[in-house]
Amino acid sequence: MKALRFAVFGRVQGVGFRAFTRRVALRHNLVGWARNCSNGSVDILLVGDSENIAKARANILRGPALSQVERSAALPTPTTLPTSDFEVG
């Protein structure tokens, strides 16, 4: 199992970005989370197969129609990883 955690910046809050990210993750058989941050970014953790993580990340960075992703940044991966479901918080 591989994991990738990253933050996405731009117009990513209030536009359905977390729900979109959950749909993409589930479509690629991934678990993890998408959480709003106080700085206006979204913190995303994807856990699963490396190839599926790469495909999901590419889709997520395009975002839903109302979003506008300006950039992303790597974040430290937690030591304890989720093993089921994709949470939106």
C-alpha positions in Angstrom: 0.0 0.0 0.0 1.2 3.4 -0.9 0.1 6.8 0.3 0.2 10.4 -1.0 -0.8 13.5 1.0 -0.9 16.9 -0.6 -2.6 20.3 -0.3 -4.5 21.9 -3.2 -4.7 25.7 -3.4 -6.9 28.0 -5.4 -10.7 28.2 -5.5 -11.2 24.8 -3.8 -13.6 25.6 -1.0 -17.3 26.1 -1.4 -17.3 24.6 -4.9 -17.9 20.8 -4.2 -14.1 20.0 -4.3 -14.1 17.6 -1.4 -17.1 15.7 -2.6 -15.5 15.6 -6.1 -12.3 14.3 -4.6 -14.2 11.5 -2.7 -15.9 10.4 -5.9 -12.6 10.3 -7.8 -10.9 8.4 -4.9 -13.6 5.8 -4.7 -13.7 5.3 -8.5 -9.9 4.5 -8.2 -10.4 2.2 -5.2 -8.6 4.5 -2.8 -9.2 5.3 0.8 -8.2 8.5 2.7 -9.6 11.9 3.3 -10.2 15.4 1.9 -10.4 18.2 4.5 -10.8 21.9 4.3 -8.0 23.9 5.9 -8.2 27.3 7.6 -5.9 28.8 4.9 -8.4 28.1 2.2 -6.7 24.9 0.8 -7.9 21.3 0.9 -5.7 18.6 2.5 -6.0 15.3 0.7 -4.7 11.9 1.6 -4.9 9.1 -1.0 -4.0 5.5 0.0 -3.9 2.5 -2.3 -2.2 1.3 -5.4 0.5 3.6 -6.8 -1.0 3.7 -10.3 -4.5 4.5 -9.0 -3.1 7.2 -6.8 -1.4 8.8 -9.8 -4.5 8.7 -11.9 -6.7 10.0 -9.1 -4.3 12.9 -8.3 -4.3 13.9 -12.0 -8.1 14.0 -12.0 -8.3 15.8 -8.7 -5.9 18.6 -9.9 -8.3 19.3 -12.7 -11.1 19.7 -10.1 -14.9 20.1 -10.6 -16.3 22.7 -12.9 -16.6 25.6 -10.4 -13.1 25.1 -8.9 -9.8 26.6 -10.0 -6.7 24.8 -8.8 -3.7 27.1 -8.8 -1.1 24.8 -7.2 -0.5 21.8 -5.0 2.1 21.0 -2.4 3.3 17.8 -0.8 2.5 17.2 2.8 4.0 14.7 5.3 2.2 11.4 5.2 0.8 10.3 8.5 2.3 7.2 10.2 -1.2 5.6 10.7 -3.1 5.2 7.4 -6.8 4.6 7.0 -7.7 1.2 5.7 -11.4 1.7 4.7 -13.6 4.5 3.3 -12.8 8.0 2.1 -13.7 10.7 4.6 -14.7 14.2 3.9 -14.2 16.6 6.7 
